[in-house]
Structures are given as C-alpha cells and as structure tokens.
Amino acid sequence: MDDEAYDRGTGWPPDLRAWLRDLQVATAFLTRLPIRPEQPAGLAALARAARCFPLVGLGIGLIAGIVYAVAIEALLAPLLAVVLAVTAAILVTGALHEDGLADTVDGFGGGDREAKLRIMRDSRIGTYGVIALILILGAQVAALAALADSGDVAVALMVCHAASRALLVPVMHLEAPARSDGLAASAGRPSSATTLWALGIGAVVALILAGPFDGIVTSVVGAGVAWAIVRLAHRQIGGITGDVLGMVQQATAIAMLLALVALD
C-alpha cells in the first residue's frame, strides 16, 4: 500500500511508517520539543500530518498531567500544582495557540477586513489580546483547580488538549483561508480521510478518558464552539488564518474544560 492510497483511507493495515512521519511533522509544528521529521518537511506536509494533531495534544496533556501529579506528590497546594501544569503545557507548545488567540482578538476589534488582517499579522499585542489571554488562562486555572478534589485534573488536561486539536482539522478542511499566503494557505486543506482520522482519534480519547456520557457532551460542546468561531471568522475576515486556528484551539479547550467541571 502506498501513502496516497492510505491518505484516501482505502488501504489496510495502516502504514505505521507513514503515521510515524506524520506524528513527527505534527509534533515539530505544534510543540517546541526537539523532534524533527526523518526528512525535511515544509508546511505542505502539515495537511496530511493533521491526522496526528490529537495524538500530539494527548502528549501535551500527559506532560502537563505528570507535572501536576509530581507537584501534588511534593505536597504543593492544588492551585499551585495547577498553575505549574498549565505553565508546562505553555512551555511545551511555545504559547503557539495563545499567540494566535491574542492576535485574532486584536484583529477582530479592528476596522475593515484588510485592517483586521494587518493587525493580526502584527507581532505586537494589543489591549484586547492581553485581556483575552488573562481571562482564558485565569478560567483554565480556576476550572482545573475546581477539579482538583476529584482527582480528574490529569484526565481533563489530556482530553481537552487532544480533542481541541482534533477540532482544528475539520476547520482546516471545511473553511477556506482568509489570505493567499500565511499558515492556513500554505498548509492546504486536509483530506476527508485525514479529517475523519483526527476526529476519530479525538473522540476515542474523550470517550475512554472522560467516559461515554461526559465524553460525548464535552465533544459536542467543543464542536459547537469551533463552529461559532469559524462563522465569526468568516464574517470578520472571509475565512481562517493560522491565528484563527489558535483561537479555535484555545476556545474549544476552555469550553470543554468548563463542561467537564459542570459534569463533575
């Protein structure tokens, strides 16, 4: 079986070497971990590698969960352990999605479409972006702290990091880029098979770790928030950008985390 056939979802068993390559590409893009693909891969390889986004998210959540567990074993207060876990995830990713969230919020508060895109590309952060980061990080810490008594912090971290990154793939597949250059345009659109793989992996992680009912509710909440952001981006700038994808990840992750708190 060749990679093209597998990408269309027509071959079986899975090509493990192709999956490993895609996992390396996805990890190299989504994190700052010292992992590089066996062969040099540009953004053009990202659309296919997107099927591994939830696997990378699971790994990020696992690292954060381990940091939380170690902090608790060291007899640190649960709130401090949560702060350390959130910090660990940010360090692993290099604040990639947080940066996208801030840029998108700043841009959407601008003038016409071109002005919004120009603001989003500006590396400087504005008032709206700062406020958005404070609110979403504060909500994340507060929500995880609320789960500390039930011992579900590590589970919530893995579920939300994995499922929120799985939702990036259908967004990339369904919505056109807002500009002809940039991340969204350069990466291209994942195929239908890639999208289904990503959603399937994200759903399995949520169902197994959170349980059938909580997993379904959480996934539906995340999907609803992702859809709302895509519709907003379409009205604001006519499509998606890499920054919008960052906002999707951050917003869906916090929405699913709040859902887990409500269901706890």
C-alpha positions in Angstrom: 0.0 0.0 0.0 1.4 3.5 -0.9 0.9 6.6 1.2 -1.5 8.1 -1.4 -3.9 5.2 -1.0 -3.7 5.4 2.7 -4.4 9.1 2.7 -7.6 8.3 0.9 -8.5 5.8 3.6 -8.6 2.9 1.1 -5.7 0.8 2.4 -5.3 -1.6 5.3 -3.4 -2.3 7.5 -2.2 1.3 8.4 1.2 2.2 7.2 3.0 2.7 10.5 6.0 4.4 8.9 3.7 7.0 7.3 2.0 7.5 10.7 5.3 8.0 12.4 6.4 10.5 9.9 3.2 12.4 10.2 3.4 12.3 14.0 6.9 13.8 13.7 5.7 16.6 11.4 2.8 17.4 13.7 4.9 17.4 16.8 7.6 19.6 15.2 4.9 22.1 14.3 2.7 22.1 17.4 5.4 21.9 20.0 8.9 23.1 20.8 10.1 19.6 21.6 13.4 18.6 19.9 11.7 16.3 17.5 12.2 16.6 13.7 10.9 14.6 10.8 13.2 12.0 9.2 13.0 14.0 6.0 12.7 17.8 5.8 9.0 18.7 5.6 7.6 22.2 5.0 4.1 23.4 5.6 2.8 21.5 2.6 3.2 18.3 4.7 1.1 19.6 7.5 -2.3 19.0 5.9 -1.7 15.2 5.9 0.1 15.2 9.2 -3.0 16.9 10.7 -4.4 13.4 11.5 -1.9 13.3 14.3 -2.9 16.6 15.9 -5.0 14.9 18.6 -2.1 12.5 19.4 0.2 15.4 19.9 -2.4 17.1 22.0 -2.7 13.9 24.1 1.0 14.0 24.7 0.9 17.7 25.7 -1.9 17.0 28.1 0.0 14.0 29.5 3.1 16.1 30.2 1.0 18.7 31.9 -0.8 16.0 33.9 2.5 14.5 35.0 3.7 17.9 36.2 0.5 18.3 38.2 0.9 14.8 39.7 4.5 15.4 40.7 3.6 18.7 42.3 0.8 17.1 44.3 3.2 14.4 45.5 5.6 17.1 46.5 2.8 18.4 48.8 2.2 21.6 46.9 -1.2 23.2 47.1 -3.6 22.1 44.4 -3.9 25.6 43.0 -0.1 25.9 42.7 0.1 22.4 41.1 -2.5 23.5 38.5 -0.5 26.7 37.7 2.6 24.6 37.2 0.7 22.2 34.9 -0.7 25.0 32.8 2.8 26.6 32.6 4.3 23.2 31.5 1.8 23.0 28.6 2.6 26.5 27.5 6.3 25.8 27.6 5.9 22.7 25.6 4.0 24.5 22.8 5.8 27.8 23.0 2.5 29.5 23.5 1.7 28.9 19.8 -2.1 28.9 20.2 -2.2 31.6 22.9 -0.4 33.9 20.5 -3.0 33.1 17.8 -5.8 33.8 20.3 -4.4 37.2 21.2 -3.7 38.2 17.6 -7.2 37.2 16.5 -9.0 39.1 19.3 -6.9 42.2 18.5 -7.6 41.9 14.8 -11.4 41.3 15.1 -11.5 44.5 17.1 -10.1 46.5 14.2 -11.6 48.2 11.2 -12.4 46.7 7.8 -11.2 43.3 6.5 -7.8 44.4 5.4 -7.2 46.3 8.6 -8.2 43.2 10.6 -5.8 41.0 8.7 -3.0 43.6 9.0 -3.5 43.8 12.8 -3.5 40.0 13.1 -0.1 39.8 11.3 1.4 42.5 13.6 3.7 40.8 16.1 2.8 43.4 18.8 -0.1 42.5 21.2 -2.9 44.9 21.9 -5.2 45.6 24.8 -7.9 43.2 23.6 -5.3 40.4 23.2 -3.9 40.9 26.7 -7.4 40.8 28.2 -8.3 37.7 26.3 -5.1 35.9 27.5 -5.7 36.9 31.1 -9.3 35.7 31.0 -8.7 32.4 29.3 -5.7 31.5 31.4 -7.5 32.5 34.6 -10.5 30.5 33.6 -8.3 27.5 32.8 -6.5 27.6 36.2 -9.8 28.1 38.1 -11.5 25.3 36.2 -8.7 22.8 36.8 -8.5 23.8 40.4 -12.2 23.0 40.8 -11.4 19.5 39.5 -8.5 19.0 42.0 -10.7 17.5 44.7 -12.0 14.8 42.4 -8.5 13.9 41.0 -9.7 14.5 37.4 -7.1 17.2 36.6 -4.8 15.0 34.5 -7.7 13.4 32.7 -9.2 16.8 31.9 -5.8 18.1 30.6 -5.4 15.1 28.2 -9.0 15.2 27.0 -9.1 19.0 26.3 -5.6 19.2 24.7 -6.3 16.2 22.4 -9.9 17.0 21.4 -9.3 20.7 20.9 -6.5 19.9 18.4 -8.7 17.3 16.7 -11.2 20.0 16.0 -8.6 22.1 14.2 -8.6 19.5 11.3 -12.3 19.8 10.2 -11.9 23.6 10.4 -8.9 23.5 8.1 -10.8 21.0 5.8 -14.1 23.0 5.6 -13.2 26.7 5.7 -11.1 28.5 3.1 -8.0 30.6 4.1 -8.7 34.3 4.5 -5.5 35.3 2.7 -3.5 33.8 -0.2 -0.3 33.5 2.0 0.3 32.5 5.6 -0.1 29.3 7.5 -3.6 28.3 6.5 -3.0 28.8 2.8 0.5 27.2 2.8 -0.6 24.1 4.7 -3.6 23.5 2.4 -6.7 21.6 3.3 -6.6 18.1 5.0 -8.4 15.4 3.0 -11.7 13.9 4.1 -9.8 10.8 5.3 -7.4 12.8 7.3 -10.2 14.8 8.9 -12.1 11.6 9.9 -8.9 10.1 11.4 -8.3 13.2 13.5 -11.9 13.4 14.7 -12.0 9.7 15.4 -8.8 9.8 17.5 -10.1 12.8 19.4 -13.4 11.2 20.1 -11.8 7.9 21.3 -9.6 9.8 23.7 -12.6 11.8 25.1 -14.8 8.7 25.4 -12.2 6.5 27.0 -10.7 9.0 29.5 -13.8 11.1 30.3 -16.4 8.3 30.0 -19.1 7.8 27.3 -21.6 10.4 28.6 -19.1 13.1 29.6 -17.0 12.4 26.5 -20.0 12.9 24.2 -21.2 16.1 25.9 -17.7 17.6 26.0 -17.1 16.8 22.3 -20.4 18.3 21.3 -19.6 21.5 23.3 -16.2 21.8 21.7 -17.6 21.3 18.2 -20.3 23.9 18.8 -17.7 26.5 19.9 -15.4 25.7 17.0 -18.3 26.2 14.6 -19.2 29.5 16.2 -15.7 30.8 15.9 -15.4 29.7 12.2 -18.7 31.5 11.4 -17.4 34.6 13.2 -14.1 34.5 11.3 -15.9 34.1 8.0 -17.9 37.3 8.7 -14.9 39.2 10.0 -12.2 38.3 7.5 -13.7 35.9 5.0 -12.1 32.7 6.2 -9.4 31.3 8.6 -5.8 32.1 9.3 -3.2 30.4 11.5 -4.2 32.8 14.2 -7.8 31.8 13.9 -6.8 28.2 14.3 -5.0 29.2 17.5 -8.2 30.8 18.8 -10.2 27.7 17.9 -7.9 25.5 19.9 -7.9 27.8 23.0 -11.7 28.5 22.9 -12.7 24.9 22.4 -10.3 23.7 25.1 -11.6 26.0 27.7 -15.2 25.3 26.7 -14.7 21.6 27.1 -12.9 22.0 30.3 -15.8 24.1 31.7 -18.1 21.3 30.5 -16.1 18.7 32.4 -16.3 20.9 35.6 -20.1 21.2 35.2 -20.4 17.5 34.8 -18.1 16.6 37.7 
